[in-house]
Amino acid sequence: MPVASLAEDTLEGIFNPRFKSLQTVVSGNEMAPPVITLNSSDRVIISFDELADDRSYLRYTLTHCNALWQPSGLVESEFLDGFNIGDVETFSYSQATTVNYVHYSITLPNDQIRFTVSGNYLLKVFYENEPDETLLQARFSVTENLARISGEVTPRTDIDYLGKHQQLNFAIDTKDADIRNIYTDLKVIVSQNRREDNMLLLSAPQRVSGATAYYEHLRPLIYPAGNEYRRFEVTSTTYPGMNVEAIAYEYPFYHIKLYDDFPRKNEPYYYDMTQRGRFKLMDTDDGGDYVMVHFTLDSDPIPGYDIFIEGDLTNGRFRPESLMHYDFMDGKYKASMLLKQGSYNYQYLAVPSGSFKGETGPVEGDFHNTVNEYGVGVYYRAPGSRYDRMLGYSMFITD
């Protein structure tokens, strides 16, 4: 069952154009998914910028969500130890940048807010005097680590062999979790490269042996393999970095023109070590500047599809700012995004009209060799319970 579009109100993302560069990471491991262990020393850090000359007084609240990221209905005292409102107190100012901004960060749990149950959590940030206007939302999960998940990703799939797909097979050992009925009480969420649009809900295993549930040779777990993410780096406003063709200043921004991209679906596969869709911001005294980055895809129009830029730089969402527009004079797709200096991964997804799910095939192509991340989250709702516990999470990477 596809998860995309089921929880539009709880998507991670920015809703006010003054805010940029939203990131949710685990402290000490930026490559890890935003999943921490209940009652441990793990911390999740949510950071973002506001384009402004001075700090704003910001606050945040938390909502406990079910496996499908819909509010669970638990009241605050049922999932938190502390008050469910926090002030955003950690901030710093940009220094000597053409675009002034304030950088904020929130670390959870903290002295005021501690989690008492596992599951999915949605953090909402708002102005102190405008609590009904959500400026941005961030997602993270808290697991009990009671389920052991083992598995593999293979290009030898049930529909092709070393072709255009990859197949995920895994097993969940629940002997430490005291599950009453493994067939009916488990919910498993699977995603590829943390993409929201291709998440799946598995409500029943293929088979069960003792306390272990097996998910093998299931058609929904055969994913188009895609291609390695494209990359660019903006580390200087003087010298072009990786994949940067030209730099020019036109008030009020520096403009970064990337080299034209081309469709890769008919090109040979080429391995490239990427961050699998992530971005890493510059670690400098001034925090880096904001620049206008211009993307160009040199391609004929692709009928029936909208072309979007995808990656963590868009928070995995198909939004107007990540939509490519076709320039019939130049015969190219184009888009521009205001981004902070750093290194970025991205790809072009073709989204069929009226659909919520992107396809890699029409532009990037699908190659079984591609290195992808597959996340598996295991949830359990005991009979009579009102929320989904998160029993475990594992990530599998193609060899």
N, C-alpha and C positions, 0 to 999 in steps of 0.2 A: 504493500500500500504506500503510495507516495505521500510524503509529509508536506511538500511544498504547497503553500497557499493556505494551510490549515490554521496557521497562527500569525496572520498578518500584523495584528496589533502588538505582538511581542517579538518582532524581528529585531535583530541587532542593527543599529544604524544611527545616523545623525539626521535630525529633523529641522535644524535651524542652520542657515548658511554661514553664520558667524563661527560655527564650530567645525573643526577639522581633525584629521589624524587620530581617529579613535582606535585604540589598541587594547586588547584584553589578553594578558599573558600570565603565566605562572612565574612567580619570583624565582630567579636563578636559572630558568630554562625557557627561553623565548620560543624555542621550536616545539615545545609541548603544547597540546591542546589545553584550553582553559578548564581543566578538571583538577580539583584538589580533593584531598582525603579528609573526611570528617574527623575532628578531634586530633589533628596532627599539627605539625609546624608549617604546613604548606600555606602559602599566601597567594592570592590572585591580585594583580595590579591592573586597574583600569586607568588609562591615561588619554588625554585629549588636549587640544588647544582651542582657545577662543581668540579670534581676530579682534583685538581691542588694545587700547592704550593702557587700561588699568584693569585690575581684577574685578570680577563680579562676585557677588555673594551667592554661591551655589549650594544646593542641598541635594541629597539623594535618598531614595527609598528602595526597598527590595520587595519583590513579589515572588512567592514560591509557585513554581509551575509543574505541571505533570510532564510525562514523557514526550508529549507533543507540543510542549511550550505554551500550553494554555493555562491560565491561572488555576491553581489547584483548589482554591477556596479556603485554605487554611488561614486562620487569623494570625496576627503577628506573634502572639505569645506561644503559638504552636510550633514555630520554626526558628525563632530567634531568642537569644538571651540578651536583652537590652532593648533600647528604644529603636523603632524602625524609622529612624530619620537621622541623617548624618550631615554634618557640614563639610564641604570640600575645603580643607584647610591647607593642603600642600600645593603650593603653586610657585612659579618663577616667571620672571619677565624675559622676553627676548632682548638681546643686546646687539645694537648696531646692525639691525636688519632693515631691509626696505619695507617689509610688512611687519608691523608691530603685533605681537600676540602674547597671550598669557598661557603658560603650560600648567595643566592641573593633573593631579594623580590621586587615586583612591586605592588604599590597600585594605583587603578583607581576608579573614576577619581581623578586627582590631579591638581596642580596649572598650569601645562602646557597643560594638555589634559582633555577636558570635552566633554561629549556626548550631542548631540543636538537632536537625534532621537532615538527611541526605536528599538529593534530588536536583532539579534544575532551578536556577535563580536568575531573575531578571532585575537589573539595576536601572533605575530611571533617574536622570539628572534634570534639575529645574532651577530657575531663579528663585531666590528666597521669597520674593514678594509675588511670584506668579506660579504657585504650586500646581496649577492645572495645565500648564504648558510644558510638555516634555521636550527637552532640548536634544537629548540623545538617550539611547538605551544600549546596554551591554549585557551579554549572556555569559554565564559560566555554570559549572556543575560541581556538586559535592558528592563524592562517592564513599561508600562504606568499605569497599575493597573486600567483599565477602564472596564474590563470584570470580573464579579463575577462568580466563578466556584464552584459548589457544586456537591457532588457525594458520592459514596460508593464503597467499594470493598467487594464482597460477594463470599463465597465458594459454594453457591447455584447457579450453572451455568446452561446455556441452554444445556450443553452436559453431565454434571454429577452433582451429589448432594453429597456434602461433600466428594469429590473424589480427583482428581489430579489437579484440575484447580481452578482458581479464575477469577471472572468476574468484570470488571470495568464498572460502569454506572455513567454518569455525565450529568449536564446541565450547559449551559453558558448563563448568563443574560447579554445582550449587550445593554441595554437601555441607558447607559451612553456613548456608543461608536459611535452612529450614523452610524450603518451599513446599507448600501443601500439594499443589498440582502444577507440575512444570508445563504441561501441555496448554493450560489455560491462563495461568497467572503471570507468566513472564511477558514482558514487552522488550523488544530489541530494536534499537535505532542504529541504522548504518548510514554512513556518509562517505563520499569520496572527496579528498582534499578539502574537507570542512565546508563544502558547498551546500548551501541551503536548498537549492533547487533540485538536487538529486538524492535527498535524504529518503530513506525507506523505513517503514515500520513493519517488523515481522512479529505477528501475534501468536505464532505457533511454530515449534521446531519441526523438522522433517521426521525425527525419531528421538526416542529417549531410551537411555540405558542406565538404570539405577538413578543416580542423582545428576547425570550428565545429559544435557540437551544438545543435539547435533543439528547443524544447519549446513547441509552439504548438497551440492547439485541442485540448488534452487535457482530457477530462472531469474527472479528479481535480483539475485546476487551476481549476475553477469553484467558488468559495466563496460560501456565503450571506453577504450583505453586512453583516448586523448593523445596529447603530445606534451613534450616538456614545455614548461612555462617560458615565455619570452622575458627578457631582462633589460633593464636600463639603470644607469646610475647618474645621479645629479649630486656631485660632491663639491662642485665649484661653479661659480657664476662667471668665471673667467676662461676656464679651459673645458672643452667638451669631455664628458665622461663616456662610459660604455653606451653605445647605441644612440649617442647624441650627435646630431648633424650640425646644429648651429645654436648659438646663444645670442640674444639681443635684448636690450632694455628698452621697454616702451612703457611709460608711466601708466600704472603704478607698479608693474611687475617686471621681473626678468622673464623672458619667454624662451622656453626650451623646445626646439624642434627636433623630434626624434627622426631617425632615418625611416623612410617608408617601409612598412611591413608588407609582406606578400602572403597569400594563402599557401599553406604547407601541405594540404591534403594530398597533392600529387608529387610531393618531394620525398626523397629518401629520409628515413628516420635518422636523426642526429642526436646523440646523447649530450646533455648539458646539465651540469650539476646546479640545480636551482634550489630555492627555498620553498618550492611547491606552493606558490601563490602568496607567500608572505611579503612583507616589506620591513626594512630596517632603517630607522631614521638615523641621521648623523649625530654622533656623540661629540658635540663641540661646546665650547663655553657659551656661545650665543644660542645654541640649540638648533641652528640652521635656519635658512630663510624659506619663505614660500615663493614658489615659481609657477608660472603657467606652462604646463606641459602639453604639447600638441602631438596627438596620435594620428597617424595616417595609415590606412589599409588600402593598398593599391589592388583593387579587385573590381571586376564587373559587378553590377547589382545582383544580389542573390534573392530571387523572387520568393515571396512567402515567408521571409525571415526578417527579423530585426537583429542587428548586430550590436552586441554589448561588449564593453571591456569588463573582464572579470578577474577577480583576485581580492586579497584582503584590502587593497587600496579602495575598493568600492564596498567593503563590508559584505561582499558576496551578494549584493542586491542589484536587481535590474531597475535602475533609477534613471530619470531623465539625464542626469549629469554623466552617466556612463554609456548612454546610447550614442552610437555612431550615426552621423547624418551623411547622406550621399551627396557629393558635389559632382553634378553632372557635367560641369565645365571641365573639371580635372579628371573625371572618371575615377574617383577615389572616395572611400569612406573616411570621415574626419570627426574628431572630437577633441576637446580641450578640457583639462582638469587642473585646478589649483592644488598643488601638492607640496609638501615639505621636502626639503633636500634629504636625500637618502638613496637607498638601493631598493628597487621594486621588481616584483614579478607580476606578470599579467598574461592573459590570453584573450582571444576573441571567441565569444560564444554566439552561436546562431540560435535565436529563440523563435520558434514558429509562431505566427500571428495567433493570438488568443491563448498561448500556452504560458506556463510558469516554469518550464524546464528547458535549459539550454542544451545545445548539441555542439560537440567539438568537431564532428565530421566535416561539415560544410566549409570550414576555414582552416582549422588546425590539423585536421585529419586524425585518424585513430590508429595507433601503433602498439602492438602488444609489448614492446620493449619499454614503454614509458614508465618512469618511476612515479608511482602514486601512493598516497596515504589513504588507508581505509580505517575509519574509526567505528568501533562497536561499543555501544552503551547498553547496559543491561538494567532493566527496571522491574520492580516487583510491587504489586499492590495486593496485600493480603485480604482475604474475604472480610468485609466489614470495615476495612481501612478507608481513609479519605484522601490518601495521596500516594504517589508513586515513589517508592524508595529507589535510589540508585545503588545497585549492588556491585557494579564494576564497570570499568572502561579499559579498553585496550586499543592500540593502534598498530596496524599491520602495514608494512611498506614493501612494495614490490622489489624483488632482488634486481 
